Amino acid sequence: MRLSPVFLLSATDVSHFPTKAKTFDVPEIAFLGRSNVGKSSLINSLIGSKEAHVSSTPGRTRAINFFALHEGAGEKKKIRPTLIFADLPGYGYAKISRSISSEWPTFIEPYLANRETLALCICLVDTNIPPQPNDTQLITYLKQSQRPYLVVGTKSDRISGNVLSKSIAALKREHEVDEILPISAKTDAGIKTLWSRLMAVAED
């Protein structure tokens, strides 16, 4: 199914979050991960658009950017969205990690803790580097808060075969998860599988 994206808004405060009247109370998918892990590139690959801005400077996304995904296009586009994507600010980039950390409690944690329409968190981890403690912290937080999540391994096109398998195994072990879906926004590897998981959420 092809979905047409519409940018809704950028939220830097809880009061900015889209209301049920605007989103028709449809499921939201949140994309979370370290700065420069490839969140915006993945979103653009999923929706076949450049709606999510990809910055050359890691950590530039300082708001939650919401996108509504509609069935159809143009005049045939359905008014009620099928899904809402939420692109969250990255974390862990040395030059701005302190300022990002200071912003997380003000509107990110309330979003993750209290957002009723949040149906699934996509946690992005980089398959090209060793497991990162702040990724583990995020995944642990989602487990403790009983938020549904899926761990996705980005940039899988840069390594292959046995090296990729070892990387995925290390990430599973360190983050204590049973599944990590390797994907590549560059080659679209794993994108179809990820889409099927997202559409299952929409259908629920």
C-alpha positions as CSV (number, residue, x, y, z in Angstrom):
1,M,0.0,0.0,0.0
2,R,1.4,3.4,-1.0
3,L,0.9,6.1,1.6
4,S,1.2,9.8,0.9
5,P,3.0,11.9,3.6
6,V,1.9,15.3,4.9
7,F,4.0,17.2,7.4
8,L,1.9,18.2,10.4
9,L,4.0,20.2,12.8
10,S,7.2,20.4,14.8
11,A,6.7,20.2,18.6
12,T,9.0,21.6,21.2
13,D,6.5,21.4,24.0
14,V,3.8,19.0,25.2
15,S,1.2,21.6,24.3
16,H,2.3,21.4,20.7
17,F,1.5,17.7,20.2
18,P,-1.1,17.0,17.6
19,T,-4.6,16.6,19.1
20,K,-6.9,13.7,18.4
21,A,-9.1,16.0,16.3
22,K,-6.1,16.7,14.0
23,T,-4.9,13.1,13.8
24,F,-8.2,11.2,14.0
25,D,-6.8,9.2,16.9
26,V,-4.7,7.0,14.6
27,P,-1.7,5.0,15.8
28,E,1.6,6.8,16.0
29,I,5.0,5.3,15.3
30,A,8.0,7.0,17.0
31,F,11.5,6.9,15.6
32,L,14.2,7.1,18.2
33,G,18.0,6.8,18.1
34,R,21.4,8.4,18.5
35,S,22.3,11.4,16.4
36,N,23.5,10.5,12.9
37,V,22.0,6.9,13.2
38,G,19.9,7.6,10.1
39,K,16.4,8.3,11.4
40,S,15.5,10.9,8.9
41,S,16.9,8.9,6.0
42,L,14.9,5.9,7.1
43,I,11.7,7.9,7.3
44,N,12.3,9.3,3.8
45,S,13.0,5.8,2.5
46,L,9.7,4.5,4.0
47,I,7.5,7.3,2.7
48,G,9.3,7.7,-0.7
49,S,9.8,11.5,0.0
50,K,12.2,14.1,1.4
51,E,9.7,15.2,4.0
52,A,12.1,14.4,6.9
53,H,15.0,16.8,6.7
54,V,18.4,15.2,6.6
55,S,21.1,17.5,8.1
56,S,24.8,17.3,7.4
57,T,25.3,18.2,11.0
58,P,24.3,15.4,13.4
59,G,21.9,16.4,16.2
60,R,20.2,19.3,14.3
61,T,16.7,17.9,14.9
62,R,15.6,19.6,18.1
63,A,11.9,19.0,17.9
64,I,9.5,16.1,17.5
65,N,8.4,16.3,13.8
66,F,5.0,14.7,13.1
67,F,4.0,13.4,9.6
68,A,0.6,12.0,8.7
69,L,0.5,9.2,6.2
70,H,-2.7,8.9,4.0
71,E,-3.9,6.3,1.6
72,G,-4.2,7.6,-2.0
73,A,-2.9,10.8,-3.4
74,G,-4.2,14.2,-4.6
75,E,-8.0,14.5,-4.6
76,K,-8.3,10.7,-3.9
77,K,-6.3,11.0,-0.7
78,K,-8.3,9.8,2.3
79,I,-8.9,12.5,5.0
80,R,-8.2,10.2,7.9
81,P,-4.5,9.2,8.1
82,T,-3.5,5.6,8.3
83,L,-0.5,6.2,10.5
84,I,1.4,9.1,12.1
85,F,5.2,9.1,12.1
86,A,7.0,11.0,14.9
87,D,10.7,11.8,14.3
88,L,12.3,12.4,17.7
89,P,15.5,14.4,18.4
90,G,18.7,12.3,18.4
91,Y,20.8,11.8,21.4
92,G,24.4,11.1,22.2
93,Y,26.2,13.5,19.9
94,A,29.2,14.8,21.9
95,K,29.0,18.5,20.8
96,I,25.3,19.0,21.9
97,S,24.5,16.0,24.0
98,R,24.3,18.2,27.1
99,S,21.7,20.5,25.6
100,I,19.7,17.6,24.1
101,S,19.7,15.9,27.5
102,S,18.4,19.0,29.1
103,E,15.5,19.1,26.6
104,W,14.5,15.4,26.8
105,P,12.8,15.7,30.2
106,T,10.7,18.7,29.1
107,F,8.8,17.2,26.2
108,I,10.4,13.8,25.1
109,E,9.8,11.9,28.3
110,P,6.2,13.1,28.7
111,Y,5.7,12.0,25.0
112,L,7.0,8.5,25.6
113,A,5.4,8.1,29.0
114,N,1.9,9.6,28.4
115,R,1.1,9.7,24.6
116,E,-2.0,7.6,24.3
117,T,-1.8,7.2,20.5
118,L,1.9,6.0,20.6
119,A,1.6,2.5,19.3
120,L,5.2,1.5,18.5
121,C,8.7,2.8,19.1
122,I,11.3,2.1,16.4
123,C,14.7,2.1,18.2
124,L,17.5,2.7,15.6
125,V,20.9,1.3,16.4
126,D,24.0,1.5,14.1
127,T,25.2,-1.9,12.9
128,N,28.6,-0.4,12.0
129,I,29.7,0.5,15.6
130,P,29.8,-1.4,18.9
131,P,26.7,-1.4,21.1
132,Q,26.2,2.0,22.8
133,P,25.2,2.4,26.4
134,N,22.7,5.2,25.7
135,D,20.9,2.8,23.3
136,T,20.7,0.3,26.0
137,Q,19.3,2.9,28.4
138,L,16.5,3.8,25.9
139,I,15.6,0.2,25.3
140,T,15.5,-0.5,29.0
141,Y,13.3,2.5,29.6
142,L,10.8,1.3,27.0
143,K,10.8,-2.2,28.5
144,Q,10.2,-0.8,32.0
145,S,7.4,1.5,30.7
146,Q,5.9,-1.4,28.7
147,R,6.0,0.5,25.5
148,P,5.9,-1.7,22.4
149,Y,9.2,-1.4,20.5
150,L,11.2,-2.8,17.6
151,V,15.0,-2.5,17.3
152,V,16.2,-1.7,13.8
153,G,19.8,-1.9,12.8
154,T,20.7,0.9,10.3
155,K,23.3,1.2,7.6
156,S,23.4,-2.6,7.0
157,D,24.6,-2.0,3.5
158,R,28.0,-1.0,4.7
159,I,28.8,-4.4,6.1
160,S,27.7,-7.8,5.0
161,G,27.8,-11.5,5.5
162,N,29.4,-12.8,8.6
163,V,30.5,-9.3,9.8
164,L,26.8,-8.2,9.8
165,S,25.7,-11.3,11.5
166,K,28.3,-10.8,14.3
167,S,27.3,-7.2,14.7
168,I,23.6,-8.1,15.0
169,A,24.5,-10.8,17.5
170,A,26.5,-8.4,19.6
171,L,23.7,-5.8,19.6
172,K,21.1,-8.4,20.6
173,R,23.4,-9.6,23.4
174,E,24.2,-6.1,24.8
175,H,20.7,-4.7,24.5
176,E,19.1,-7.9,25.7
177,V,16.6,-8.2,22.8
178,D,15.5,-11.2,20.8
179,E,15.2,-9.4,17.5
180,I,17.0,-6.7,15.5
181,L,15.8,-6.0,12.0
182,P,18.8,-4.9,9.7
183,I,17.8,-2.3,7.2
184,S,19.4,0.1,4.7
185,A,17.9,3.4,3.6
186,K,20.4,3.4,0.7
187,T,19.6,0.0,-0.8
188,D,16.1,-0.4,0.7
189,A,17.1,-3.8,2.3
190,G,14.7,-4.6,5.0
191,I,12.3,-1.7,4.2
192,K,9.5,-4.0,2.9
193,T,9.7,-6.1,6.1
194,L,9.6,-3.0,8.3
195,W,6.6,-1.7,6.3
196,S,4.7,-4.9,7.0
197,R,5.4,-4.5,10.7
198,L,4.2,-0.9,10.6
199,M,1.0,-1.8,8.7
200,A,0.2,-4.5,11.2
201,V,0.2,-1.8,13.8
202,A,-2.1,0.3,11.6
203,E,-4.5,-2.6,11.2
204,D,-4.7,-3.3,14.9
